[in-house]
Amino acid sequence: MEDQATEVEYVEVQTAAGRVRGCWRPTTGGTGNARSAAFLGIPFAEAPVGDLRFAAPVPKAPWSGVRDALEFGPTAQRGDPGVTLIPEPSVPGQSTLNVNVFTPDPAATGLPVLVWIHGGGYFAGSPASLWYDGRNFNRDGVVTVTISYRLGFDGFGWIEDAPSNRGVRDWLLALEWVQQNVAAFGGDPSRVTIAGQSAGGGAVMTLLGMPAAQHLFQGVYAISSALADVSAARSEAFGRALAETGGVPPTRAGFSSLSEQRVLELQKNATALDAGNMAAVIDEGLPLGPAVDGELILRPTPESLRGGVGADKPLVLGATDDEFTMALAGADKKLRWVPRGMLLGRLGLPRAARRAYLAANVEVVAKGKARLAGRLLTDRMFRRAVVQIAGDRACAPTWVYRFSWPSGHFGFAEHCLDVPFFFDCLDGPAMQALAGPNPPQALADRVHAAAVAFVTDGDPGWPRYGDGRIVRVYDTEIRDVPDAYASARALL
């Protein structure tokens, strides 16, 4: 261990708030001897505790000397998250608003920049995942930044006298930090692409539809976007109900009198899924997430995009074929005696739309009711939005993909499966549980290369969706297919 410690090669960068020390590491794959410098846990805001707990984020005050940036900073996610599809560890501590920067060369100038926002349903997730390491984007000449933000009620809950959308304000301040500091790491602040998956995909779509965010990025790559767009009324009702259950007034003082652990307990109980609220969650999403507050988020994101907000920015979006089918794995025996019409009705498919939907999904129907129910959940929560948003963007530069490669573990393309292909990290931890043994590196090469091309040149390398509804299908065979989301379009 002592020999290894002496071999660490450090590197320093001067940021606007102070000097930081990172370290060099090797990249994987590719050609040559590329390497990556990692700067971890750099605070972009003061710790959101005490008087700042339910406040808008405050930029980090300058520090003197050199600050070590060698370990991930504290995360807003608390405690052991249990078994998750993506390994996203929790890191204890108060200074949860931080960024991780990965660069191929701090002395470079003008490199394209990728900013990643993690998922987790707006209540969980962590930027400290090894799957989000930007080393192989660095190998291909892209500076990569991963950001943290407040989660759950602390980040998104309505409070009578507190700023709305505190988690969204965290995204904005982190992106402002990138604008001010990324040149010191070799990046070009005029070449920033924001990307994310699941709630992170919803985050970047929210930002794309937000007029106040337009100066902070030039492109968007949205993976399995989970838009929230919580109505103002629903957000307020949830906040008032949580305060009542906690026995406090719905104010900053009231919620501040509750411990962090108590708020997390109240939040967990209030958002627990059961048969009674499943349909509402499918229709409306979870009650904690970006809210249409009339200040930052002026209207629901699809409405903003239809109105032309963000139309000057290139967008790549798509989803896996069976995002949530795994939730019903093994349920065929239980569903055997449930009439198909009743099952589809419970999942929110109107009677008038059933014949068309079943006809458009013949292959899935043949695989049983569990697979059919999983595909319908996927279409209603993810794939339908891909078709709708791509169509609403009209002539705006938009590319659509569909990730169809079946996991060697589940036998279908489930939620999160495409993330390690995007980052080209198939050698990462906990891969077999999601992808099975020996996931295809050749597919990762193509998915990752398209992402690099988009971040670098604003074009992933296949025809735009507006040119005949062409969709790039990532499967054992990669092909460009007209109207490859026709089965989901049956829901529109």
VEXVEX-222521 format. One record per residue: residue in one letter; x, y, z of N, C-alpha, C, O in turn. Coordinates in steps of 0.2 Angstrom, whole numbers, plus 5000, padded with zeros to 4 digits. Layout:
BEGIN
AXYZXYZXYZXYZ;...
//
This chain:
BEGIN
M500449945000500050005000500450065000500350114997;E501050065004501450125004501750134997501850194995;D501950084993502250094987501750124982501850164978;Q501050104983500550124978500450204980500350244976;A500450214986500350284988500850334985500650394983;T501450314985501950354983501950364975502250414972;E501550324972501550324964500950374962500850384956;V500550394967499950444965500250504962500750534965;E500050524956500250584953499750644954499150634951;Y499850694958499350744959499350794954499850804950;V498850834953498750894949498350944952497850924955;E498551004951498151064954497851104949498151114943;V497251134951496951184946496651244951496451234956;Q496651304948496451364952495751374949495651394944;T495251364954494551384953494451454955494851484958;A493851484954493651544956493651554963493751604966;A493451504967493451504974494151484978494151494984;G494551454974495151424977495451374973495251344968;R496051354976496451304972496251234974496051214980;V496251184970496051114971496551064969496851074964;R496651014972497150954971496750894969496350864973;G496850864963496550804960497150754959497750764961;C496950704956497550654954497350624947496850624945;W497950594944497850564938497750494938497950464943;R497350464934497150394933497150374926497150414922;P497250304925497250284918496550284915496050274919;T496450284909495750264906495750194904496250154905;T495250174901495150104899494950104891494550144889;G495050054888494850044881495250094876495750124879;G495050094870495350144866496050124864496250074865;T496350174861497050164859497550214863497250264865;G498150204863498650244866498650244873498350194876;N498950294877499050294884498650354887498950384891;A498050364885497650414888497550414895497550354898;R497550464899497350464906496850524907496750564903;S496650524914496150564916496350594923496550554927;A496150654924496250684930495650694933495150724930;A495550674939494950674943494950724949495450724953;F494450764949494450814955493750804958493250824955;L493750774964493150754967492850794973493250824976;G492250804973491950834979492150914980492150934985;I492150944974492251014975491651054976491151044972;P491551094982490951124983490751184979491151224978;F490151184976489951244972489451284976489351344974;A489251264982488851304986488951284994489351234995;E488751334998488851315005488451255007487951245004;A488551225013488251165015487451195016487351245020;P486951155014486251175015486051155022485551115022;V486251175027486151165034485951225038486151275035;G485651215044485551275048485051325044484551305042;D485251385044484851435041484751425033484351455030;L485251385030485251375023484851315021484851295015;R484551275026484351215024483751215019483751175014;F483251265020482751265015482751335011482251355009;A483451355010483551415006483751404999483951344998;A483751454995484151444989484851434990485151454995;P485151394985485951384987486351444986486151494983;V486851444991487251504991487951484989488251434991;P488251524984488851504981489451494987489451534992;K489851444986490351434990490851494991491051514986;A490951504998491451564999492151544997492351484998;P492551584995493251564994493651535000493451555005;W494151494998494551465003495251485002495451504996;S495751475007496451485006496751425005496551375008;G497351425003497751365002497551314997497151334992;V497751254997497551204992497051154995497151125000;R496451144992495951104995495951034991495951024985;D496050974995496050914992495450894989494850904992;A495450874983494850844979494950774977494950764971;L495050734982495350664980494750614982494850554980;E494250634985493750584987493050624986492950684986;F492550574984491850604983491650644989491750624995;G491250694988490950734994490350704996490150654994;P490050735002489450705005488950705000488850754995;T488450665000487850654996487250674999487150665005;A486750704996486050714998485750645000485250645004;Q485850594996485650534998485950505005486550515006;R485450485009485750465016485650395017485150365015;G486150365021486050295023486150245018486350265012;D486050185019486150125014485550125010485050115012;P485650135003485150134999484850064997484350054994;G485250015000485049944998485249924991485649954988;V484949874988485149854982484749894976484149904976;T485249924972484949974967485249954960485749914960;L484949974955485149954948485749974947486249944944;I485950044949486550074948486850084955486550104959;P487550054956487850064962487950144963488350174961;E487550174968487650244970487650244977487150254981;P488250244980488350254987488250314990488250364987;S488050314996487950375001488550395004488950345006;V488750455004489350475008489050525013488750575012;P489250515020488950555025489350625025489850635022;G488950675028489250745029488750795027488250775024;Q488950855028488450915027488550945021488050975018;S489150955018489250995012489050955006489450925002;T488350945005488150894999488150924993487950894988;L488250994992488151024985488851034982489251084984;N489050984978489750984976489750954969489250924966;V490350964965490350934958491050894958491450894962;N491050844953491650804952491850824945491350814940;V492450834944492650854937493150804935493650794938;F493150784929493550734926493850764919493450784915;T494450774918494750804913495350774910495750744913;P495450774903496050734900496650784901497150754900;D496550844901497050894902496850964904496551004900;P497050974910496851044913497151104909496951154909;A497751084906498051144902497751154895498051194891;A497351114893497051114886496551174886496451204891;T496351194880495851244879495251224874495451184869;G494651244876494151234871493851164870493551144865;L493951114875493751054875492951054876492751094880;P492551004873491851004874491750974881492150944884;V491150994884491050974891490350934891489850954888;L490350884895489750844897489650854904490050844908;V489050884906488750884913488250834914487750834911;W488350794919487950734920487550744927487750764932;I486850734926486450744932486150674934485750644929;H486250644940486050584941485350574942484950624943;G485050514942484350494943484250474950484650484954;G483650444951483450414957482750444960482650444966;G482350454955481650474956481550544960481050554963;Y482150584960482150644963482150644971482150694975;F482150584974482250574981482850524983483050524989;A483250504978483750454979484250464974484250514969;G484850424974485350434969485950474971485950504976;S486550464968487150494970487650504964487650464960;P487950564964488450574959489150534961489550534957;A489150494966489750464968489750394965490150344967;S489350374960489450314957490050304952490150344949;L490350244953490950234948490650224941491050234936;W490050214940489750214933489750274930489750284924;Y489750334934489750404931490450434931490550494929;D490950394932491650414931491750434924491650394919;G492050494923492150524916492750504912492950534907;R493150454915493750444912493750424905494250444901;N493250384903493250364896492950414891493050414885;F492550464894492450524890493050564889493150594884;N493450564895494150604894494550574889494850604885;R494550504889494950474884494850494877495250494872;D494150514876493950534869493850614869493550634864;G494250644873494250724873493750764875493650824873;V493350734880492750774883492850784890492950734894;V492850844893492850854900492150834903491650854899;T492150804908491550774911491450804918491950804922;V490850824920490650854926490050814929489550814925;T490050794935489450764938489250804944489650834948;I488650824945488350864950487950834955487550784953;S487850864961487450844966486850894967486950954964;Y486350874970485750924971485350894977485350834979;R485050934980484550914986484050874983483750884978;L483850824987483350774985482750774989482750814995;G482250744987481650734991481350804993481350844990;F481050805000480750865002481150915003480950975001;D481750905005482250965006482350994999482451054999;G482350954994482550984987481951014983481951064980;F481350984984480750994980480051004984479551024981;G480050994990479451004994479251074995479651124996;W478551084994478251154995478351175002478151135007;I478551235004478551265010478351335010478551375005;E477851355014477551415013477951475012477851515007;D478551485016478951545015479651525013480151565014;A479751475009480351455007480351454999479851454996;P480951464996481051464989480751394986480951344989;S480451404980480151344977480751304974481251334972;N480651244972481151204967481851214969482251234965;R482051204976482751214978483251164975483751184973;G482951104973483451064969483551084962484151074960;V483051114959483151144952483651204953484051214949;R483551244958484051304959484751274960485251304959;D484851214963485451184964485751164957486351174956;W485351134953485551124946485851194943486351194940;L485451244943485651304940486251334943486751354939;L486351334949487051354952487651314950488151334949;A487551244950488051204948488251214941488851214939;L487751234936487851244929488251314929488651324924;E488051364933488351424933489151414935489551444933;W489251374940489951354942490351324936490851344935;V489951284932490351254926490551314922491051314919;Q490051364920490151414916490751454919491251484915;Q490851464925491351504928492051474928492551504928;N492051404929492651364931492851314926493451294926;V492451294921492651234917493251254913493651204911;A493351314911493951334907494651314910495151294907;A494651314917495251304921495351224921495951204922;F494851184918495051114918495051094910495051034909;G495151144906495251124899494651134895494651124889;G494051144898493351144894493151214892493451264894;D492751214887492451274884491751284887491351244885;P491651334890490951354893490451364888489851364889;S490651374882490151384876489951314873489551314868;R490251264875490151194872489951144877490151094878;V489451164881489151124887488551084885488051114882;T488551014885488050974884487850944891488250924895;I487150954893486950924899486550854897486250844892;A486650804902486450744901486250714907486450734913;G485750664907485550624913485050574911484850564906;Q484950524916484550464915484050464921484150484926;S483450444919482850434923482650504926482550544922;A482650514932482550584935483050634932482950684931;G483650604931484150654928484050664921484150724919;G483750624917483450634911482850684911482850734907;G482450674916481950724917482250794919481950844917;A482750794923483050854925483250894919483150954918;V483650864914483950904908483350924904483450974900;M482850884903482250904899481850964903481651014899;T481850964909481551024913481951084911481751134910;L482651074911483051134910483051154903483051214901;L482951114898482851124891482251174890482251214886;G481651154894481051194894481051254898480551284899;M481551274901481551324906481951394903482551384902;P481551444902481851504899482451524903482951554900;A482451524910483051554914483651514913484151534916;A483651454910484251404910484551404903485051374902;Q484251444898484551434891485251454890485551424886;H485551494894486251524893486751474896487351484895;L486551424899486951374903487151314899487651284902;F486951304894487151244890486951254883486551294881;Q487251204878487051214871486751144868486551154862;G486751094872486451034869486150994875486351004881;V485750944874485450894879485450824876485250814871;Y485650784881485550704879485150674885485450674891;A484550654884484050634889483950564888483750534883;I484150524893484050454894483450434898483550444904;S482950404895482450374899482150434904482150424910;S481950484901481750544905481150534909480650514906;A481150544915480650544920480450614922480650644927;L479950644918479750714919479350714925478950674926;A479350764930478950774935478350824934477850804934;D478550884933478050934931477450934936476850934934;V477650934942477150934948476750994948477051044947;S476150994948475751054948475851094954475951064960;A475751154954475851194960475351174966475451174971;A474751164964474251144969474351074972474351064978;R474651024968474850964971475450964975475450934980;S475951004973476551014977476351054984476551024989;E475851104984475651134990475251084994475351085001;A474851044992474450994995474850944999474750935005;F475350924995475850874998476250905004476350875009;G476450965003476851005008476451015015476651005020;R475851035014475351045019475250985023475150975029;A475150925019474950865022475550835026475450805032;L476150845023476750825027476850865034477050835039;A476750925033476750965039476250945045476450945050;E475650935042475150915047475350845050475250835056;T475550795046475750735049476350745054476350705059;G476750785052477350795057477250845063477650855067;G476550875063476350915069476750985069476851005074;V476851005063477151075063476851115058476451095053;P476951185058476651225053477051215047477651205047;P476751235041477051225034477551275033477551305027;T477951295037478451355036479151325037479251265039;R479651375035480351355036480451335043480851285045;A480251375048480351365055480051305057480351265061;G479451285055479151225056479551165054479651115058;F479651165048480051105045480751095048481051045049;S481051155050481751155052481751135060482251105062;S481151125063481151105070481151025069481250995075;L481050995063481050925063481750905061482050935056;S482050845063482650825061482650805054482150785051;E483250795051483250775044482950705044482650685039;Q483150665049482950595049482150585049481850545046;R481850635053481150635054480750655047480250625045;V481050705044480750725037480850665032480350655029;L481350635032481450575028480950525029480650495025;E480850505036480350455038479650485035479250435032;L479450545036478750565034478750565027478250545024;Q479250585023479250585016479150505013478850495009;K479550465016479450395014478750365015478550335011;N478450375021477750355022477350385017476850355015;A477450455016476950485011476950465004476550475000;T477550445002477650424995477650344994477750324988;A477550304999477550234998476950214993476450244993;L477250174988476750144983476350084985476650044989;D475750084984475250034985474750024979474750074975;A474349974980473849964975473350024974473050044969;G473250064980472750114980473050184976472650214973;N473650194976473950254973474350244966474650284964;M474450174964474850164959474550194952474950224949;A473950194951473650224945473850304945473950334940;A473750334951473950404951474650424950474850474946;V475050374952475750384951475950374944476350414941;I475650324940475750314933475550384929475850404925;D474950404931474650464928475050524929475150564925;E475250544935475450604937476150604940476450654941;G476450544941477150544943477150554951476650564954;L477750554954477850564961477750634963477850674959;P477450644969477350714971477950754973477850814974;L478550724973479150764974479550764968479750714965;G479650824965480050834959479950904957479550944960;P480250924951480150994949479451014948479050974945;A479251074951478551094951478451154947478851194946;V477851154944477651214939477551274944476951284946;D478051314946477951364951477751434948477651474952;G477751434942477651504939478251554939478151604937;E478751534942479351574943479951544939480151584934;L480251484941480751454937480451414931480651424926;I479951374933479651334928478951364927478451354931;L478851394921478251434920477651384918477051404919;R477751334915477251284912477551214912478151204912;P477151164911477351094910477851094904477751124899;T478351054905478951054900478751034893478951074889;P478250984892478050974885477751034882477851054876;E477351074886477051134883477551184882477451224877;S478051194886478651244884478951224878479151264874;L479151164877479451134871479051144865479251164859;R478351134865477951154860477951224858477851244852;G478051264863478051334862478751364859478751424858;G479151314858479851334855480351354860480951364858;V480251344866480851354871481351294870481151234869;G481951314869482551264868482551244861482951194860;A482151274856482151244850482851254846482951224841;D483251294848483951314845484451264847484951264845;K484251214852484751174855484651104853484051074853;P485151064850485150994848484950954854485150964860;L484550904853484250854858484350784855484050774850;V484550744860484550664859484150644864484250654870;L483650604863483250574868482950504866482950484860;G482850454871482650394870482550354876482550384882;A482350284876482250244882482450174880482550154874;T482450134885482450064884481850034882481250064883;D481749974880481149944878480749924883480049934883;D481049904889480649874895480849904901481149874905;E480749974902481050004908480849974914481249964919;F480149954915479949934922479649864922479349844926;T479849824916479549754916479849714921479549664923;M480449734924480749694929480349694935480349644939;A479949744936479549744942478949694942478649674948;L478849664936478349614936478649544934478249494932;A479249544934479649474933479349424937479349434944;G479149364935478949314939478149314940477949274944;A477849364938477149374940476649344935476049354936;D476849304930476449274925475949234929475349224927;K476149194934475649144937475149184941474549164941;K475349244944474849274948474349314943473749324944;L474549334937474149364932473749324928473349344924;R473849254928473549204924472749214924472449204918;W472549224929471749224930471449294930470849304930;V471949344929471649414928471449424921471949424916;P470849444919470649454912471149514909471249564913;R471349504903471749554900471549624900471849674901;G470849624898470549694898470549724905470749784906;M470449684910470449714917471149744919471249794922;L471649704917472349714918472549784915472849824918;L472349784908472549844905472149904908472449964908;G471549894910471149954913471549974919471550034921;R471749924924472049944930472749984929472950024933;L473049974923473650014921473450074917473950104915;G472850094917472650154914472550164907472550214904;L472450104903472350104896471650104895471250064896;P471350164892470650164890470450114886470750084882;R469850094887469550034883469550054875469750004871;A469450114873469450134866470150124863470250114857;A470650124867471350124864471650054864472150044862;R471350004867471649934869471749894862472249864862;R471249894858471349854852471949884848472349844846;A472049944847472549974843473249964847473749944843;Y473249964853473849954857474049884857474649864855;L473649834857473749764857474049744850474449704849;A473649774845473949764838474649784837474949754833;A474749844840475449874839475949834843476549854842;N475749794847476249754852476149684852476149644857;V476049654846475949584845476449544848476349494852;E477149554847477649514849477649514857477849464860;V477549574860477549574867476949534870477049504875;V476349544867475749504869475949434869475649394874;A476249404865476449334864476849314870476949254871;K477149354874477649334879477349334886477649324891;G476649344886476249344892476049404895476249464893;K475649404900475349464903475849504907475749564907;A476349474910476849514914477249554909477349614911;R477449524904477849564899477349624896477649674895;L476749604894476349654892476149714897476249774895;A476049694903475949744908476549784909476549854910;G477149754909477849794909477949844904478149894905;R477749814898477849864892477349924892477549974890;L476749904894476249964895476450014900476450074899;L476749994906477050034911477550074908477650144908;T478050044904478550074901478350134896478650184896;D477850114892477650154887477250214890477350274888;R476850204895476550264898476950314902476850374902;M477550284905477950324909478550354905478850404908;F478750324900479350344897479350344889479450404886;R479150294886479150294878478650334875478850364869;R478050344877477550384874477850464874477750494869;A478150484880478450544880478950564875479050614872;V479350504873479950514868479550534862479850584858;V479050494860478750514853478450584853478450614848;Q478050594859477750664859478250714859478050764855;I478750714863479250774863479550774856479650834854;A479750724853480150724847479650754841479950794837;G479050734842478550764837478450834838478350874833;D478350854845478250924846478850974844478751034843;R479450944844480050984843480051004835480451054833;A479650974831479550994824480250994821480550944820;C480451054818481051064814481651074819482151074816;A481551074825482151084830482551024829482350964828;P483251024830483650974829483650914834483850924840;T483350864832483150814837483350744834483150724828;W483650704838483750634837483450584842483550604848;V483250524840482950484844483250414844483450394838;Y483350384849483650314849483150264853482750294857;R483250204852482850154856483350104858483750074854;F483450084865483950034867483549974868483149964873;S483749924864483349864863483749804865483449744866;W484349804866484849744868484549714874484549744879;P484449654874484149614880484649594885485149564883;S484549614891485049604896485149524897484649484896;G485749504898485949434899485649414905485749354907;H485449454910485149434916484449434916484149384918;F484049484914483349494913483049464907482449444907;G483449464902483149444895482749494891482449484886;F482749564894482449614890482849674892483249674897;A482749734889483149794890482749834895482249874894;E483049834902482649864907482949934909483449954906;H482649964914482850024916483550024918483849984922;C483950074916484650084918485150044914485750064914;L484950004910485349954906485849994902486449974901;D485650054899486050084894486550134897486950154893;V486550144903486950194906487750174906488150214904;P487850104908488550084907488850084900489450094898;F488350074895488550084888488750154886489150164882;F488350204889488450274887489150294890489450334886;F489250274896489950294899490450244897491050264899;D490350194893490850144891491250124897491850124898;C490850094902491150064908490849994910490749984916;L490849954905490649884906491149844911490949794913;D491649874912492149844917491949864924492349854929;G491449904925491249934932490949884936490849824934;P490849904943490649854948489849844947489549884944;A489649784949488949764950488649764943488049774942;M489049754938488749754931488349694929487849694926;Q488549634932488249574930487549564932487049544929;A487349594938486649594941486249634936485649624936;L486449684932486049724928486049694920485549684917;A486649684918486749664911486949594910486949574904;G487049554915487249484914487949474912488349524912;P488249414911488949404910489049424903488749424898;N489649454902489949474895489549524891489349504885;P489249574894488949624889489349644884489949654884;P489049654878489449674872489849734872489549794871;Q490549734872490949794871490849834865490849894864;A490649794859490549824853489949874853489949924850;L489449854857488849894857489049954861488850014860;A489449944867489650004871490050054867489950114867;D490450024862490850064858490450114854490550174853;R489850084851489450124847489050174850488950234848;V488750154856488350204860488750254863488550314862;H489350244865489750294868490050334863490050404864;A490250314857490450354851489950404849490150454847;A489350384849488850424847488750484852488650544850;A488750464858488750514863489350564863489250624863;V489950544862490550584861490450634855490550694855;A490150604849490050644843489550694844489650754842;F489050684848488550734849488750784854488650844852;V489150764859489450824864489950864860490050924861;T490350834855490850864852490550904846490850964845;D490150884842489950914836489150924835488950954830;G488750904840488050924840487650874835487150894833;D487950814834487650774829487850704831488450684831;P487450654833487650584835487750544830488050484831;G487650554823487850514818487250474814487450434811;W486650494816486150454812485650514810485650564813;P485150494806484650544803484250574809484050544814;R484050644808483650674813482950644813482750614808;Y482550644818481950614819481450644814481050614811;G481550704812481050744808481150714801480650724796;D481650684799481750654792481450584792481850534792;G480850574792480450514792480450474798480350414798;R480450504804480350474810480950424811480750364814;I481550434809482050384809482250374817482450424820;V482350314819482650304826483250254825483150204822;R483750274829484350224830484150174835483950184841;V484150114833483950054837484650014839484949994835;Y484750024846485349984848485149914850484749904855;D485349864847485249794848485849754846486349784845;T485749684846486249644844486449664837487049654835;E486049694833486149724827485949794827485349814829;I486349844826486249914826485949934819486249924814;R485349974820485049994813484650054814484450074820;D484550094809484150154809483450134806483450114800;V482950134810482250114808481750164808481650204813;P481350174803480850224802480250204808480050144808;D480050254811479450244816479550184821479150144822;A480150174824480250124828479950124835479950084839;Y479550184836479150194842478450184840478050214844;A478250154835477550154833477150124838476550144839;S477350074842476950034847476750084853476250084855;A477250134854477050174860476650234857476250264861;R476750254851476350304848475550284848475150334847;A475450224848474750204849474350234855473750234855;L474750254860474450284866474250354865473950384869;L474550384860474450464859473750474857473550534856;
//
